Amino acid sequence: MWLNITASPFLLTGFPGMEKVHHWISIPLLVVYISILLGNGTLLFLIKDDQNLHEPMYYFLAMLAATDLGVTLTTMPTVLRVLWLNHREIGHRTCFSQAYFIHTLSIVESGVLLAMAYDRFIAICNPLRYTSILTNTRVMQIGMGVLTRAGLSIMPIIIRLHWFPYCRSHVLSHAFCLHQDVIKLACADITFNRLYPVVVVFAMVLLDFFIICFSYILILKTVIGIASGEERAKALNTCVSHICCLLVFYVTVVGLTFIHRFGKHAPRVVHITMSYIYFLFPPFMNPIIYSIKTKQIQNGISRLFSLPHTRA
């Protein structure tokens, strides 16, 4: 293998055949982009500023908001550049770096959702030891573990991209770089890069999902054993926001997988639109879910904008 640094840059793609309306398409994407920045930025500010939110549950929420911001800030600048300026060229190293952060942050999001499930499991199934188990140090260790796991797991396939020769078309199928797009352009043995991501998905994302499901089975078992109906409802209510975020994340994952697996004959615009939904819908919805379903967040927003408080 040889380092391919002199090859032509890759070409990003917006919405093929719809170039004349790219400016119009950019408007809803820009609105969503700004909403994501404001929503997740507000959550981070509230959690940092409000002493009432200095608890493990909200620290994990801050990790989720930071991850969502990271995904959006990694993808949207090149998307808007393509739609507004038709600036399609992207250098190999920039492209590989973007792919690395996109895929790493997707794994991070799965890990953070797992950490949030662990938080709810301890809070409901072992409440007397909650503060002694989920100390600030432990929360930080979990966060670093989630980040390290994702970063190291994605690194092997991205490193190999630097060493592939690219002698086919340099046109990518999205307005941002994805590993599965880039390897299609490589003129080399890409067996490892095809198989390894499948192992990562099964070993991490699917395993996270099954552990989350198991934790909620144990949570439900504990809640059923609570004598008071009011206390049962209160316990389950603390999980509603997290469950909604889980549904948003995994429904988009399943939707994207379904389109790629069974929608080979679907119009290309369907595949592209689904990829935008996958990357933008969870970051857009998560702040809304927590703002609607969590009284402490509502009260923090009320204090931030000097509105009457919502009763806790």
C-alpha positions as CSV (number, residue, x, y, z in Angstrom):
1,M,0.0,0.0,0.0
2,W,1.1,3.6,-0.5
3,L,0.1,7.0,0.8
4,N,-2.1,8.6,-1.7
5,I,-1.7,12.4,-1.1
6,T,-1.6,13.7,-4.6
7,A,-4.9,12.4,-5.8
8,S,-7.7,14.7,-6.8
9,P,-10.0,15.9,-4.0
10,F,-13.3,14.1,-3.4
11,L,-16.5,15.8,-4.7
12,L,-19.5,16.1,-2.3
13,T,-23.0,15.7,-3.6
14,G,-26.1,17.7,-2.5
15,F,-29.4,16.5,-4.0
16,P,-28.7,15.2,-7.5
17,G,-31.1,16.6,-10.2
18,M,-32.3,19.3,-7.8
19,E,-29.4,21.7,-8.0
20,K,-31.7,24.5,-9.1
21,V,-33.6,24.4,-5.8
22,H,-30.6,23.8,-3.5
23,H,-31.1,27.3,-2.0
24,W,-34.7,26.5,-1.1
25,I,-33.7,23.1,0.3
26,S,-31.1,24.8,2.5
27,I,-33.7,26.9,4.3
28,P,-35.4,24.1,6.4
29,L,-31.9,22.5,6.9
30,L,-30.7,25.9,8.2
31,V,-33.7,26.3,10.5
32,V,-33.1,22.8,11.9
33,Y,-29.3,23.5,12.3
34,I,-29.9,26.7,14.2
35,S,-32.6,25.0,16.4
36,I,-30.1,22.2,17.2
37,L,-27.4,24.7,18.2
38,L,-29.9,26.8,20.3
39,G,-31.6,23.8,21.9
40,N,-28.5,21.8,22.9
41,G,-26.5,24.9,23.7
42,T,-29.3,26.0,26.1
43,L,-29.3,22.6,27.8
44,L,-25.6,22.7,28.3
45,F,-25.8,26.3,29.7
46,L,-28.6,25.4,32.1
47,I,-26.9,22.3,33.4
48,K,-23.6,24.2,33.9
49,D,-25.4,27.3,35.5
50,D,-28.2,25.7,37.6
51,Q,-27.1,24.1,40.8
52,N,-30.3,22.1,40.9
53,L,-29.2,20.3,37.8
54,H,-25.8,19.2,39.2
55,E,-26.8,15.6,39.4
56,P,-25.7,12.5,37.5
57,M,-28.8,12.3,35.4
58,Y,-28.2,15.8,34.0
59,Y,-24.5,15.3,33.6
60,F,-25.3,12.4,31.3
61,L,-27.9,14.7,29.5
62,A,-25.1,17.2,29.0
63,M,-23.0,14.5,27.4
64,L,-25.9,13.7,25.1
65,A,-26.3,17.4,24.2
66,A,-22.6,17.8,23.6
67,T,-22.6,14.7,21.3
68,D,-25.6,16.0,19.4
69,L,-23.8,19.4,18.9
70,G,-20.7,17.6,17.8
71,V,-22.5,15.6,15.1
72,T,-24.3,18.6,13.8
73,L,-21.2,20.9,13.8
74,T,-19.3,18.1,12.0
75,T,-21.8,17.6,9.2
76,M,-23.7,20.8,8.5
77,P,-21.0,23.2,7.5
78,T,-20.1,21.1,4.4
79,V,-23.8,20.5,3.7
80,L,-24.6,24.3,3.6
81,R,-21.4,25.0,1.7
82,V,-22.6,22.6,-1.0
83,L,-26.1,23.9,-1.1
84,W,-25.3,27.6,-0.9
85,L,-22.1,27.9,-2.9
86,N,-21.9,24.6,-4.8
87,H,-18.5,24.2,-3.2
88,R,-18.1,20.4,-3.6
89,E,-14.4,19.8,-3.3
90,I,-13.1,18.3,-0.1
91,G,-9.5,17.2,0.6
92,H,-8.8,13.6,1.5
93,R,-7.5,14.3,5.0
94,T,-10.4,16.7,5.8
95,C,-12.8,14.1,4.5
96,F,-11.3,11.3,6.5
97,S,-11.3,13.5,9.6
98,Q,-15.0,14.3,9.1
99,A,-15.8,10.6,8.6
100,Y,-13.9,9.8,11.8
101,F,-15.8,12.3,13.9
102,I,-19.2,11.4,12.4
103,H,-18.9,7.7,13.1
104,T,-17.2,8.2,16.5
105,L,-19.9,10.5,17.7
106,S,-22.6,8.0,16.5
107,I,-21.0,5.3,18.7
108,V,-20.7,7.9,21.6
109,E,-24.4,8.6,21.4
110,S,-25.2,4.9,21.8
111,G,-22.9,4.7,24.8
112,V,-24.3,7.8,26.4
113,L,-27.9,6.4,26.1
114,L,-26.6,3.2,27.7
115,A,-25.0,5.3,30.6
116,M,-28.4,7.1,31.0
117,A,-30.1,3.8,31.3
118,Y,-27.6,2.7,33.9
119,D,-28.4,6.0,35.8
120,R,-32.1,5.2,35.8
121,F,-31.5,1.6,36.8
122,I,-29.4,2.7,39.9
123,A,-31.9,5.5,40.8
124,I,-34.9,3.1,40.8
125,C,-33.5,-0.3,41.7
126,N,-30.9,0.8,44.2
127,P,-31.9,4.4,45.3
128,L,-30.3,4.3,48.8
129,R,-26.8,3.8,47.1
130,Y,-27.4,6.1,44.2
131,T,-25.3,9.0,45.4
132,S,-22.5,6.7,46.6
133,I,-22.4,4.7,43.3
134,L,-22.8,7.6,40.8
135,T,-20.3,10.1,42.2
136,N,-18.9,12.9,40.1
137,T,-15.7,10.9,39.6
138,R,-17.6,7.8,38.5
139,V,-19.7,9.9,36.1
140,M,-16.5,11.4,34.6
141,Q,-15.0,7.9,34.3
142,I,-18.1,6.6,32.5
143,G,-18.0,9.6,30.1
144,M,-14.3,9.1,29.3
145,G,-14.9,5.4,28.9
146,V,-17.7,6.0,26.4
147,L,-15.6,8.5,24.4
148,T,-12.5,6.3,24.4
149,R,-14.4,3.2,23.4
150,A,-15.9,5.0,20.4
151,G,-12.7,6.8,19.4
152,L,-10.5,3.7,19.4
153,S,-13.1,1.4,17.7
154,I,-13.5,3.7,14.7
155,M,-9.8,4.5,14.3
156,P,-8.6,1.3,12.5
157,I,-10.9,1.8,9.5
158,I,-10.2,5.5,9.2
159,I,-6.4,5.1,9.4
160,R,-6.6,2.6,6.5
161,L,-8.4,5.1,4.3
162,H,-5.2,7.2,4.2
163,W,-3.3,4.4,2.6
164,F,-5.8,3.4,-0.1
165,P,-5.3,4.6,-3.7
166,Y,-8.4,6.2,-5.2
167,C,-8.5,5.7,-8.9
168,R,-12.2,5.5,-9.5
169,S,-14.7,8.4,-9.6
170,H,-14.1,10.8,-6.8
171,V,-17.8,11.7,-6.4
172,L,-19.3,10.9,-3.0
173,S,-23.0,10.4,-2.6
174,H,-23.6,12.8,0.3
175,A,-22.7,16.4,1.2
176,F,-20.5,15.0,4.0
177,C,-18.0,12.2,4.2
178,L,-19.0,8.7,5.4
179,H,-16.6,5.7,5.6
180,Q,-19.0,3.5,3.5
181,D,-19.0,6.1,0.7
182,V,-15.2,6.5,0.6
183,I,-14.3,2.9,0.5
184,K,-16.4,2.4,-2.7
185,L,-13.9,4.7,-4.4
186,A,-10.8,2.8,-3.3
187,C,-8.8,0.6,-5.7
188,A,-7.6,-1.8,-3.1
189,D,-8.6,-4.8,-1.0
190,I,-11.3,-3.3,1.3
191,T,-12.4,-6.6,2.9
192,F,-11.3,-5.4,6.4
193,N,-13.1,-2.1,6.0
194,R,-16.3,-3.8,4.9
195,L,-16.3,-6.4,7.7
196,Y,-15.0,-4.5,10.6
197,P,-17.8,-1.9,10.8
198,V,-20.3,-4.8,10.9
199,V,-18.4,-6.2,13.9
200,V,-18.4,-2.8,15.6
201,V,-22.2,-2.4,15.1
202,F,-22.9,-5.8,16.6
203,A,-20.4,-5.5,19.4
204,M,-21.4,-2.0,20.5
205,V,-24.6,-0.5,19.2
206,L,-26.6,-3.7,19.3
207,L,-25.0,-4.8,22.6
208,D,-25.8,-1.4,24.0
209,F,-29.4,-1.8,22.9
210,F,-29.8,-5.3,24.5
211,I,-28.3,-4.1,27.8
212,I,-30.6,-1.1,27.8
213,C,-33.6,-3.4,27.2
214,F,-32.5,-5.7,30.0
215,S,-32.0,-2.8,32.4
216,Y,-35.6,-1.6,31.7
217,I,-36.9,-5.1,32.3
218,L,-35.3,-4.9,35.8
219,I,-36.6,-1.4,36.3
220,L,-40.1,-2.5,35.3
221,K,-39.8,-5.4,37.7
222,T,-38.8,-3.1,40.5
223,V,-41.5,-0.6,39.8
224,I,-44.2,-3.3,39.7
225,G,-43.1,-4.2,43.3
226,I,-43.7,-0.7,44.6
227,A,-46.9,-0.7,46.6
228,S,-48.0,2.9,46.0
229,G,-49.5,3.7,42.6
230,E,-48.4,7.3,42.9
231,E,-44.8,6.2,43.6
232,R,-44.9,3.8,40.7
233,A,-46.0,6.6,38.4
234,K,-43.4,8.9,39.7
235,A,-40.6,6.3,39.2
236,L,-41.7,5.6,35.6
237,N,-42.1,9.3,34.8
238,T,-38.3,9.8,35.5
239,C,-37.7,7.3,32.6
240,V,-40.1,8.8,30.0
241,S,-37.7,11.3,28.5
242,H,-34.9,8.8,28.2
243,I,-37.2,6.2,26.6
244,C,-38.4,8.9,24.1
245,C,-34.7,9.6,23.2
246,L,-34.0,5.9,22.8
247,L,-37.0,5.6,20.4
248,V,-35.8,8.6,18.4
249,F,-32.3,7.2,18.1
250,Y,-33.0,3.6,17.3
251,V,-36.0,4.2,15.0
252,T,-33.8,6.4,12.8
253,V,-31.0,3.8,12.9
254,V,-33.5,1.1,11.9
255,G,-35.0,3.3,9.2
256,L,-31.6,4.1,7.7
257,T,-30.6,0.4,7.8
258,F,-33.9,-0.6,6.2
259,I,-33.5,1.9,3.4
260,H,-30.0,0.8,2.6
261,R,-30.8,-2.9,2.8
262,F,-34.2,-3.1,1.1
263,G,-34.5,0.2,-0.7
264,K,-31.9,-0.3,-3.4
265,H,-34.4,0.6,-6.1
266,A,-35.7,3.6,-4.3
267,P,-34.9,7.1,-5.7
268,R,-31.5,8.3,-4.6
269,V,-33.1,11.4,-3.0
270,V,-34.8,9.0,-0.6
271,H,-31.5,7.6,0.6
272,I,-30.0,11.1,1.0
273,T,-33.1,12.4,2.8
274,M,-33.0,9.4,5.2
275,S,-29.3,10.1,6.0
276,Y,-30.2,13.7,6.9
277,I,-33.0,12.5,9.2
278,Y,-30.6,10.1,10.9
279,F,-28.1,12.8,11.6
280,L,-30.4,15.7,12.4
281,F,-33.6,14.3,13.9
282,P,-32.2,13.0,17.2
283,P,-30.2,16.2,17.9
284,F,-33.3,18.3,17.0
285,M,-35.7,16.2,19.1
286,N,-33.7,15.4,22.3
287,P,-33.7,19.0,23.7
288,I,-37.4,19.3,22.9
289,I,-38.2,16.0,24.7
290,Y,-36.3,16.9,27.8
291,S,-37.8,20.4,27.8
292,I,-41.3,19.1,27.6
293,K,-41.0,16.0,29.9
294,T,-38.6,17.3,32.6
295,K,-39.9,19.8,35.2
296,Q,-36.4,20.7,36.3
297,I,-35.4,21.7,32.8
298,Q,-38.6,23.6,32.4
299,N,-37.9,25.5,35.6
300,G,-34.3,26.2,34.4
301,I,-35.6,27.7,31.1
302,S,-38.2,29.7,33.1
303,R,-35.4,31.2,35.3
304,L,-33.2,31.8,32.2
305,F,-35.9,33.8,30.5
306,S,-37.4,35.2,33.7
307,L,-40.8,33.5,33.2
308,P,-43.1,32.2,36.0
309,H,-41.8,28.9,37.4
310,T,-43.4,25.6,36.6
311,R,-44.3,23.6,39.6
312,A,-41.9,20.7,40.2
